[in-house]
């Protein structure tokens, strides 16, 4: 605690410890409080959701193959061209499907 001084009426002035209240400490009397706003909790939890689950349960394994696929081609059952084409000879496309041009190595991602 600070010693009393004539400017504050001789009463002791209490200030919080900087370690506990560092983000909210007054920089100086004219600036006011400094508030730090981070990302919302939902955003922080969903960004690294796989790592969070693995911390909670070390046996947890994530496989992208288990995610449900949104098919853009109907019917979406592959019967021709090693399973890449349907009965109408249409290429079966799903969201986030990657097409690669083997000559130029250019990649195309199906986004919708």
C-alpha positions in Angstrom: 0.0 0.0 0.0 1.1 3.5 -0.7 1.6 5.9 2.2 -0.9 8.6 2.7 -0.2 11.9 1.0 -1.7 15.3 1.3 -3.1 15.1 -2.3 -5.5 12.3 -1.5 -6.6 13.5 1.9 -3.9 11.6 3.9 -5.6 8.2 3.2 -3.7 5.2 1.9 -4.2 4.4 -1.8 -4.7 0.8 -2.8 -3.6 -0.5 -6.2 -4.0 -4.1 -7.4 -0.9 -6.2 -7.9 0.3 -5.9 -11.5 0.7 -9.7 -12.0 -3.0 -10.4 -11.3 -4.5 -7.3 -13.1 -1.9 -6.7 -15.8 -4.4 -6.5 -18.7 -6.6 -4.0 -16.9 -4.1 -1.8 -15.2 -4.3 1.9 -15.7 -1.5 3.2 -18.0 -1.9 6.7 -16.7 -4.9 8.6 -15.4 -5.8 10.2 -18.7 -5.9 7.1 -20.8 -8.4 5.1 -18.7 -8.6 1.3 -18.7 -7.0 -0.8 -21.4 -9.3 -3.8 -22.2 -7.9 -6.7 -24.2 -10.6 -8.5 -26.3 -9.6 -11.9 -27.6 -11.4 -14.3 -30.0 -14.7 -15.6 -28.8 -14.6 -18.8 -26.8 -16.4 -20.8 -29.5 -13.9 -19.7 -32.1 -11.0 -20.7 -29.9 -12.5 -24.1 -29.0 -13.5 -25.1 -32.6 -10.2 -24.1 -34.3 -8.2 -26.8 -32.5 -11.1 -29.2 -31.7 -9.1 -32.3 -32.7 -6.2 -31.4 -30.4 -8.7 -30.6 -27.6 -10.3 -34.0 -28.0 -6.9 -35.7 -28.0 -5.9 -33.9 -24.8 -9.2 -35.1 -23.2 -8.9 -38.6 -24.6 -5.5 -39.7 -25.9 -7.1 -42.7 -27.7 -9.1 -40.3 -29.9 -8.2 -40.6 -33.6 -9.6 -38.2 -36.3 -10.2 -39.5 -39.8 -11.3 -37.1 -42.6 -12.7 -40.1 -44.4 -15.5 -40.4 -41.8 -16.8 -36.9 -42.5 -20.1 -36.9 -44.4 -19.6 -35.8 -48.0 -21.9 -33.5 -49.9 -22.2 -34.8 -53.4 -22.9 -32.4 -56.3 -23.5 -35.1 -58.9 -26.6 -37.3 -58.9 -26.6 -40.2 -58.8 -23.5 -40.3 -56.7 -22.7 -44.0 -56.9 -19.5 -44.7 -58.9 -19.9 -47.5 -61.4 -17.6 -46.5 -64.4 -14.1 -45.2 -64.7 -12.8 -47.0 -61.5 -15.7 -45.5 -59.5 -15.1 -41.9 -60.5 -18.1 -41.8 -62.9 -21.8 -42.6 -62.3 -24.1 -44.6 -64.7 -24.5 -41.5 -66.9 -20.7 -41.2 -67.3 -20.7 -38.0 -65.2 -17.7 -37.3 -63.0 -18.9 -37.6 -59.4 -18.0 -34.4 -57.6 -18.2 -33.6 -53.9 -17.5 -30.5 -52.0 -13.7 -30.0 -51.3 -12.9 -32.6 -54.0 -9.5 -31.8 -55.5 -8.8 -32.2 -59.3 -5.2 -32.2 -60.4 -4.0 -31.5 -63.9 -1.1 -34.0 -64.3 0.6 -32.0 -67.1 0.7 -28.6 -65.3 0.3 -29.8 -61.7 -2.4 -27.2 -61.3 -4.9 -28.0 -58.5 -8.6 -27.2 -58.6 -10.8 -27.5 -55.5 -14.5 -27.9 -55.8 -16.1 -25.2 -53.6 -19.7 -24.4 -53.3 
